[in-house]
Amino acid sequence: MTAVVGNYLLGDPVDRVEGPLKVTGTAPYPSDVALPGLVHAALVQSPIGAGTISRIDTGPAEAAPGVVAVLTYQNTPELAAPPPSPFGSPPRYPFTDNRILHYGQHVAIVVAGTPEQAATAARLVEVDYAETPPVLGIDNPRAPVLENPYGTDTERGDAAAGLAAAEVVLDATFAIAPETNNPLGLFTTVACWEADRLVVHETTQWPMLVRSTLAAVFGVPEGNVRVLVPHIGGGFGAGLRVPPHTVLTVLAARTLDRPVKLVLTRPQMFTSIGHRPETVQRVRLGATRDGRLVAIDHEGTSTIGIEETNLEPLSRGTALAYACPNVATRDRQVRLNIPNPGWMRAPGTVQGHFALESALDELAYELGIDPLELRLRNYAEVHPQSGLPWSSKALRDCYRVGAERFGWAGRNPGIRSTRDGNWLVGYGMAGVTFEWYQSPCRASISIRRDGTAQVRSAATDLGTGTYTIATQLAAELLGLDRGRVRVAIGDSDLPPAPQSGGSGLAVALSAAIHATAGNLLRAFLTLVAGDDRSPLRGREPDEVRATDGRLHLVHDPSVGETYLDILARHGRDELTADGEATPQVDGVPMAPSGSFAARFVEVRVDEELGLLRVRRIVTVVDAGRVLNRKTARSQIIGATVMGLGMAMLERTVFDPAGRVANATFGEYLIPVHADVPELDVVFLGAPDGLHPVGMKGLGEIGIVGVAPAIANAVFHATGRRIRSLPITIERLL
Ligand code: MOS
């Protein structure tokens, strides 16, 4: 009996199981944690972008009311280097020496009895700096440049020769402003040492990474570190590293031998947990007059901190998106005195698609070919890099269904052809190919005499539905009511799970639950294997299925017994099984897989006022099986709104001294309800054969393709090609 998954594409729209806890204010977030003897920390950050600390006087701060410690590079021990993470080394530890490498670098952590006392005392720490001119600007010739920093550049055929021979060549450069992840929940660390055991309540998308990093840095066994994060107030990728403030808070707790809590302020969120790097991308397309791509050359440049890493290939996705014989993709990183960038929803891919899908639109108009038709003529029937079949791909259906729902064929294709009063009306579209991956994941499941099942894994729920889909899937596989399934996640003591990032957690956790449920059902059969009183005695796994809390023969459901009867007869309070899903062989995915989407956008532009309004967006997604059509739709809607922000509003402004000039919600603009139009979301395709439950990655694809579809619609409306994001008023006037 293996765990059987039903024959559906779209799972039930179950409400989020943790929703009642959240709306009643009883879901504990890291910032809610209170412990006996807890003291509170505040950060002192560098007001300069580059230089050295020439003097620190902590005396006035130490004398302030309630202060118990002020820690700086001068009075703290050297810490061990953390191990590299799979996605780049951990951020530079700010107390390494007296050098300042960016604005907002932490130079002291002040601990006091209350948060207010700590914040007040932080302002009393006196720091003198010897300033040097910061290296700023993505085109700064003084900035060190890294070529192909992660070995992700690709080459197939001969792109240069292909461009030279092409009938038509398009050459365009695209720029995207830096943006900042702004989850509502302020990132928090609460650290508590008991002898050499550490408990950390941490805002993170990856408890196991926090555990291994802190264990290495503080020289204790990994098993001595427990990371707890039952709920997260959003992350968008910001929780995929162990940020410097986490290490400092844990250090303060160890130094003081007291639990210490640090909650970042909103402005500190702009300097402390990463941001989407500024990028410049050059795309060259070579094509025949009838719209066949013969060459693509894509070069991406992004910014990075002076002594930091950030795996964020911009151009790589271009090698996978279309059938084209000659493709070269390259990435470069420019080192600047800026807070280190990090991942922000669909990192790399979302920027790369803005460049590629905008360039394709330009090519389509140049050739006089419908933009959708141009994409179909270059459809990648197989994975372009390997030549292998995709695990599944319904992008053609996404295009067809999206075009029908949107009414694409009914538009007037002429530039500036459509008006509604003062508004110029435009229609644009984009295709999306999104490479996802599945990491190894473990789980354990118990069925208890009280009739409940307990599912455990060190996964996290960003607020997007991990608890809910784990509940649904376990209930389905175990043949139990959903109300009887309890899901425990957000705890590094549970079976190891990967990060909730890279659109990979739901697929990894679901595969682990599938494997574990199969093991648990086998464990029940093993228990009754020699049991004369069991109607299931001697039965093989594939003969048996679970329904309504009862195991029974597939071919004769009247033959069987309940979980509880088996447990009771064998004097067991519970039966537990562990399971693991490892989708890759030697780190290589077993088949090329991608999620796909088509987007269609209608905009209105008032040229006199420079106003841009998005009127509707149709998104059609092939992400394989969707376990919960409601949470999945919400995932796509939320990401689409982030895409609106990227396209029209979001921009982290670094001033000439390298300071973030708009580090508040008053000045860093994100979409509000009035900015968000009707969002039509459709899922189609089929359960994917690569994954045991049939799923593909879904978490990030919703942001990809929004910005180019909007920019393309702006072109159709106005005849103005905007190659820089965000598309603000001044770019439309
Ligand atoms: Mo996403 S940037 O992998 O949370």
Boltz pocket constraint, residues with backbone or C-beta under 6 A from the ligand:
constraints:
  - pocket:
      binder: B
      contacts: [[A, 205], [A, 235], [A, 236], [A, 237], [A, 238], [A, 240], [A, 343], [A, 344], [A, 345], [A, 346], [A, 347], [A, 500], [A, 501], [A, 502], [A, 503], [A, 700]]
      max_distance: 6.0
